[in-house]
Amino acid sequence: MSKFPPIYYADYLQLESLLNSQKPKSTEYGYKAHDEMLFIIVHQAYELWFKQILHEVDSVNTMFRDDVVDEKSIGIAVSRLHRVTEIQKLLIEQLRVLETMTPLDFLEFRDFLIPASGFQSFQFRLIENKLGLSDEKRIQYNNIDYLNTLEETHRKLILETVNSPSLFELVQKWLERTPFLNSQSFNFWQSYKEAVERMLEHDTKIIMENATLTEKKKEFQLRNIELNRENFEALFDEAKHNELVKEGRRHLSNRSMLAAIFINLYRDEPILHLPFMFLNTLIEMDELFTEWRYRHALMVQRMIGTKIGTGGSSGHQYLMSTVDKHRVFTDLFNLPTFLIPRSELPKLPEELIKELSFNFSNR
Ligand code: HEM
């Protein structure tokens, strides 16, 4: 016998309130719009999943708030954010269910919704802010601040997130604290710079010796190498890097970028493997949000063409512009620019390899 009182399934899940929370406006106004039920249920399912995503992201943000992040926490963070990415895949797939509703069916009840819109999904805004979408990056439509479209209680909740560190900021701090970047016997960055220079020279030689290229194509490809060299230089020069941050071309601090590169280059070392998985999961999460934005924008075009949205935006056009602009971890996406082949990697000193291994490793 359990020491806890028995509970009935429907009570545990609060089905009474959950299943009585679908109130089609068309029914209320005496119209027949069969598909409004689907429209409501799909949106509600989204909001429930948003709640679960917030639950996971909040727990990860809490773990990363401390000055020292326990190794165990990184494993937990990876598995929780992996859960988020699995939910995101569902969220993308779910649009297909809504797309069984045709534009004509939508028109049966669309006017009843004005000015409500997904634009007012405060949970979606909480997720964006907690991940690190900053106000400067946000696209405004008709000069409408998204906060002004929300009720006071929701606005307050969002303002709290604006004043708390986002996952982006916490990850940046955590990366900045990465040890191993400089040891007394080894200046990694000097060796890395030399390896990069060798790689760029090698690439230049391949272009110069390629007899199939016209002079114009050669010039174009050599210019690209020059741009890459400038990119690298900004990485090794903090002042240049900070300029790029000011211009909005880079977002992570110089030190955190270097740490992320180090983790990526030496991810086969046991201690760096989990941090690498963590960074990769952040990329995956950002990518899936971008994919959702794109899919949602396509669905919107399919549903309302180029009409304005119920929330008053340019609709499809506004949504498409958020696809690229509202990404958070773009610097992690761009990191492969700075990777060099394993064979060219500076060899780490024994003492450092030992530090990067687990105690029981027999290397
Ligand atoms: C018939 C289906 C849908 C249509 C026609 C539609 C249309 C739109 C439009 C036009 C906007 C831009 C703001 C506006 O002017 O209203 C928007 C924003 C938004 N919609 Fe939808 N939507 C649909 C379904 C959904 C679903 C199922 C969700 C899931 C929660 C959703 C979530 C959002 C969110 C979060 C935004 C804000 C996006 C941003 O500002 O980046 N929408 N929607």
Boltz pocket constraint, residues with backbone or C-beta under 6 A from the ligand:
constraints:
  - pocket:
      binder: B
      contacts: [[A, 39], [A, 42], [A, 43], [A, 46], [A, 47], [A, 98], [A, 106], [A, 116], [A, 117], [A, 118], [A, 119], [A, 120], [A, 121], [A, 124], [A, 296], [A, 299], [A, 300], [A, 303], [A, 304], [A, 307], [A, 308], [A, 309], [A, 310], [A, 311], [A, 312], [A, 313], [A, 314], [A, 315], [A, 316], [A, 318], [A, 319], [A, 322]]
      max_distance: 6.0
